[in-house]
Amino acid sequence: MAERRMFAKTIVLSDAFLDMPLGARCLYMTMGMLADDDGFVNAPKSIMRQCGATEDDLKVLITKKFVLPFESGVIVIKHWRINNYLQKDRVQPTKYVDEMSMLTIDENGAYTQPCIQSSVYIDKDSIDKSSIDNITVSNETVCCTSEVQRVIQQWNSLGLGQISKVVSGTERERLLKKRIKDYGIDDVLRAIENVRSSKFLNGNNSKGWIITFDWFIKPNNFPKVLDGNYESDQHQPPQKRKQYTTAAEYQPPKKIDTALLDKLKGGMI
């Protein structure tokens, strides 16, 4: 195992990190020094005793997703590969291969977990108030952020098909988080309200097509919904011409008496 460890400034100087209590930050740093070459820690409680941290500090790190827990009690540092770079010939692979197999690596190099029910119960009443300020405790799934949950709840209120979760590492998660990052959570929620008010997107069109969540978050579709391009007055179904099955049903338009029309124009009648 390597003797030196590093910490990326983008992680440890971020507002999310600095908003945590001192004990949680100290615990993160100590875990970072003692983790194996893949960022796994097998004895987090022992490390807590070494640095004087509490259970609440660990819960804060888990809640804010700076570390990811496993049922086995092992913990991995989420941004390990962002903090540390080791040459392959110097890395001693982790022995926690089962836990490693449960992880994926996102485009930024951070570990992500599949959406599984959290094994860590966080009782907000048992945590000091300074520890839970600016922290959203999720009752849903480990990998879902509070903003993703707000989008899911708002979409489900439309009644167009329930979204139970957004699985980490999937195309749906990538597209949704990109829309939130590019437009902000308020505009994403506003776009959903535009869906609610659009008869066209709710099936009132010539084909009876109804918008889906995955169609909604695609980069070419989302800005159109946000800009109100599918408002009802802009997407009324086209009027169909009457179809005639026999020649007898067809009534040609009446011919205009041009002579009578000329007299009317001339004031002769």
C-alpha positions as CSV (number, residue, x, y, z in Angstrom):
1,M,0.0,0.0,0.0
2,A,1.3,3.5,-0.9
3,E,2.7,5.6,1.9
4,R,1.5,8.9,0.4
5,R,-2.1,10.2,-0.1
6,M,-3.5,13.2,-1.8
7,F,-6.6,15.3,-1.6
8,A,-8.1,17.3,-4.5
9,K,-8.9,20.9,-3.8
10,T,-12.0,20.6,-5.8
11,I,-13.3,18.2,-3.2
12,V,-11.9,19.4,0.2
13,L,-12.3,23.1,-0.5
14,S,-15.8,22.8,-2.0
15,D,-18.8,24.4,-0.2
16,A,-20.4,21.0,0.4
17,F,-17.3,19.8,2.2
18,L,-16.7,23.0,4.2
19,D,-20.3,23.1,5.3
20,M,-19.8,19.9,7.3
21,P,-18.8,20.0,10.9
22,L,-15.1,19.8,11.8
23,G,-15.4,16.3,13.1
24,A,-16.8,15.0,9.8
25,R,-14.0,16.7,7.9
26,C,-11.3,15.3,10.2
27,L,-12.8,11.8,9.8
28,Y,-12.7,12.1,6.0
29,M,-9.1,13.2,6.0
30,T,-8.1,10.4,8.3
31,M,-10.0,7.8,6.3
32,G,-8.2,9.2,3.2
33,M,-4.8,8.6,4.8
34,L,-5.6,5.0,6.0
35,A,-7.7,3.6,3.1
36,D,-6.2,1.0,0.8
37,D,-5.0,1.8,-2.8
38,D,-8.6,1.6,-4.1
39,G,-10.1,3.8,-1.4
40,F,-11.7,1.1,0.8
41,V,-11.8,1.3,4.6
42,N,-12.7,-1.9,6.5
43,A,-12.7,-0.5,10.1
44,P,-14.4,2.9,10.1
45,K,-15.2,2.8,13.8
46,S,-11.5,2.2,14.7
47,I,-10.6,5.2,12.6
48,M,-13.3,7.3,14.4
49,R,-11.7,6.5,17.7
50,Q,-8.2,7.5,16.4
51,C,-9.4,11.0,15.4
52,G,-12.0,11.6,18.0
53,A,-14.9,11.5,15.6
54,T,-18.5,10.5,16.5
55,E,-21.2,8.3,14.9
56,D,-22.8,11.5,13.8
57,D,-19.7,12.6,11.9
58,L,-19.8,9.3,9.9
59,K,-23.5,9.7,9.3
60,V,-22.9,13.2,7.9
61,L,-20.3,11.8,5.5
62,I,-22.6,9.1,4.3
63,T,-25.6,11.5,3.9
64,K,-23.6,14.0,1.9
65,K,-22.1,11.1,-0.1
66,F,-18.4,11.7,0.5
67,V,-18.2,8.0,1.5
68,L,-20.3,5.1,0.3
69,P,-21.3,2.3,2.8
70,F,-21.8,-1.4,2.2
71,E,-23.8,-4.0,4.1
72,S,-20.5,-5.7,5.1
73,G,-19.5,-2.6,7.1
74,V,-16.8,-1.6,4.6
75,I,-16.8,2.0,3.4
76,V,-15.3,3.4,0.2
77,I,-14.3,7.0,-0.4
78,K,-16.4,8.2,-3.3
79,H,-13.9,10.6,-4.8
80,W,-10.9,8.5,-4.2
81,R,-9.8,8.4,-7.9
82,I,-10.2,12.2,-8.1
83,N,-8.0,12.6,-5.0
84,N,-5.4,10.0,-5.8
85,Y,-3.6,8.8,-8.9
86,L,-1.3,5.9,-8.6
87,Q,0.6,4.2,-11.4
88,K,-0.8,0.7,-12.1
89,D,2.4,-1.1,-11.3
90,R,2.4,0.5,-7.8
91,V,-1.3,-0.2,-6.9
92,Q,-2.0,-3.1,-4.6
93,P,-5.6,-4.1,-5.6
94,T,-8.2,-4.0,-2.8
95,K,-9.1,-7.3,-1.2
96,Y,-12.8,-6.2,-1.0
97,V,-13.6,-7.5,-4.5
98,D,-17.2,-8.1,-3.8
99,E,-17.8,-4.5,-2.8
100,M,-15.7,-3.3,-5.7
101,S,-17.9,-5.3,-8.1
102,M,-20.9,-3.3,-6.8
103,L,-19.4,0.0,-7.9
104,T,-19.3,1.9,-11.2
105,I,-17.0,4.8,-12.1
106,D,-18.7,7.9,-13.6
107,E,-17.3,10.2,-16.2
108,N,-15.5,12.3,-13.5
109,G,-13.8,9.3,-12.0
110,A,-15.9,9.1,-8.9
111,Y,-17.4,5.9,-7.5
112,T,-21.1,5.4,-7.8
113,Q,-23.4,2.7,-6.3
114,P,-26.5,1.2,-7.9
115,C,-29.7,2.5,-6.3
116,I,-30.2,0.2,-3.3
117,Q,-32.0,0.8,0.0
118,S,-29.7,2.5,2.5
119,S,-28.5,0.2,5.3
120,V,-27.7,3.3,7.4
121,Y,-30.6,4.7,9.4
122,I,-30.1,8.4,10.2
123,D,-32.2,9.7,13.1
124,K,-32.2,13.4,12.6
125,D,-33.2,13.9,16.3
126,S,-30.0,12.2,17.4
127,I,-27.7,14.4,15.4
128,D,-26.5,17.7,16.7
129,K,-28.2,20.6,14.8
130,S,-24.9,21.9,13.5
131,S,-24.3,18.6,11.9
132,I,-27.5,18.5,9.8
133,D,-27.7,22.1,8.6
134,N,-27.8,22.1,4.8
135,I,-28.2,18.3,4.7
136,T,-31.1,16.6,3.0
137,V,-31.8,13.1,4.4
138,S,-33.1,10.8,1.7
139,N,-35.8,8.2,2.5
140,E,-35.5,6.8,-1.0
141,T,-32.2,5.4,-2.4
142,V,-28.6,5.9,-1.7
143,C,-27.6,7.3,-5.1
144,C,-30.5,9.8,-5.5
145,T,-29.7,13.4,-4.7
146,S,-32.4,15.7,-3.3
147,E,-32.7,17.5,-6.6
148,V,-33.3,14.2,-8.5
149,Q,-35.9,13.3,-5.9
150,R,-37.7,16.6,-6.4
151,V,-37.9,16.0,-10.2
152,I,-39.2,12.5,-9.7
153,Q,-41.9,13.7,-7.3
154,Q,-42.9,16.5,-9.6
155,W,-43.1,14.2,-12.6
156,N,-45.1,11.6,-10.7
157,S,-47.7,14.2,-9.8
158,L,-48.5,14.5,-13.6
159,G,-50.0,11.0,-13.6
160,L,-48.3,10.1,-16.9
161,G,-46.4,7.0,-15.6
162,Q,-44.7,6.7,-12.2
163,I,-40.9,6.9,-11.9
164,S,-39.9,5.0,-8.8
165,K,-36.1,5.6,-9.0
166,V,-33.2,6.8,-11.2
167,V,-30.6,4.1,-11.2
168,S,-27.0,5.3,-10.8
169,G,-24.8,4.8,-13.9
170,T,-27.7,4.6,-16.3
171,E,-28.4,6.9,-19.3
172,R,-31.5,8.2,-17.6
173,E,-29.4,9.4,-14.6
174,R,-26.8,11.0,-16.9
175,L,-29.4,12.9,-18.9
176,L,-31.4,14.0,-15.9
177,K,-28.3,15.3,-14.0
178,K,-27.1,17.1,-17.2
179,R,-30.4,18.9,-17.5
180,I,-30.3,19.9,-13.8
181,K,-26.7,21.1,-14.2
182,D,-27.3,23.0,-17.4
183,Y,-30.6,24.6,-16.6
184,G,-31.0,24.5,-12.8
185,I,-33.5,22.7,-10.7
186,D,-36.1,25.5,-11.0
187,D,-36.2,25.4,-14.8
188,V,-36.5,21.6,-14.8
189,L,-39.5,21.8,-12.4
190,R,-41.0,24.6,-14.6
191,A,-40.7,22.5,-17.7
192,I,-42.6,19.7,-15.9
193,E,-45.4,22.2,-15.2
194,N,-45.4,23.1,-18.9
195,V,-46.0,19.4,-19.6
196,R,-49.0,19.6,-17.2
197,S,-50.6,22.5,-19.1
198,S,-50.0,21.1,-22.6
199,K,-52.9,19.1,-24.0
200,F,-50.7,18.0,-26.9
201,L,-48.1,16.4,-24.6
202,N,-50.9,14.7,-22.6
203,G,-52.2,12.8,-25.7
204,N,-54.5,15.4,-27.3
205,N,-52.9,15.0,-30.7
206,S,-53.6,13.2,-34.0
207,K,-51.7,10.1,-32.9
208,G,-52.7,10.0,-29.3
209,W,-49.0,10.2,-28.3
210,I,-48.2,10.9,-24.7
211,I,-44.9,12.3,-23.5
212,T,-42.5,10.0,-21.5
213,F,-39.9,10.9,-18.9
214,D,-37.0,9.6,-21.0
215,W,-38.2,11.7,-24.0
216,F,-38.6,14.7,-21.8
217,I,-35.0,14.7,-20.5
218,K,-33.3,14.3,-23.9
219,P,-31.2,17.3,-24.9
220,N,-33.1,18.1,-28.1
221,N,-36.6,17.8,-26.5
222,F,-36.2,19.4,-23.1
223,P,-35.6,23.1,-24.2
224,K,-38.7,22.9,-26.5
225,V,-40.8,21.9,-23.5
226,L,-39.2,24.5,-21.3
227,D,-39.8,27.3,-23.9
228,G,-43.5,26.4,-24.1
229,N,-43.4,25.1,-27.7
230,Y,-46.0,22.5,-27.0
231,E,-48.7,24.8,-25.6
232,S,-52.2,23.8,-26.6
233,D,-52.8,26.7,-29.0
234,Q,-49.7,25.9,-31.0
235,H,-50.3,22.1,-31.3
236,Q,-54.0,21.7,-32.1
237,P,-54.8,18.5,-34.0
238,P,-55.3,19.2,-37.7
239,Q,-58.8,19.3,-39.0
240,K,-59.6,16.2,-41.0
241,R,-61.5,16.5,-44.3
242,K,-64.7,14.6,-44.5
243,Q,-64.4,11.3,-46.2
244,Y,-67.1,10.2,-48.7
245,T,-67.9,6.6,-49.3
246,T,-70.3,7.1,-52.2
247,A,-70.7,9.7,-54.9
248,A,-74.2,10.4,-53.7
249,E,-72.9,11.7,-50.3
250,Y,-70.9,14.4,-52.0
251,Q,-72.7,17.7,-52.3
252,P,-70.8,20.2,-54.6
253,P,-70.9,23.8,-53.6
254,K,-73.7,25.9,-55.0
255,K,-72.8,27.9,-58.1
256,I,-72.9,31.6,-57.7
257,D,-75.2,33.6,-60.0
258,T,-72.6,36.1,-61.3
259,A,-75.2,38.2,-63.0
260,L,-77.1,38.6,-59.7
261,L,-73.9,39.4,-57.9
262,D,-73.1,42.2,-60.4
263,K,-76.5,43.7,-59.9
264,L,-76.0,43.7,-56.1
265,K,-72.6,45.4,-56.5
266,G,-74.2,48.1,-58.7
267,G,-77.0,48.8,-56.4
268,M,-79.6,47.8,-58.9
269,I,-81.5,45.6,-56.4
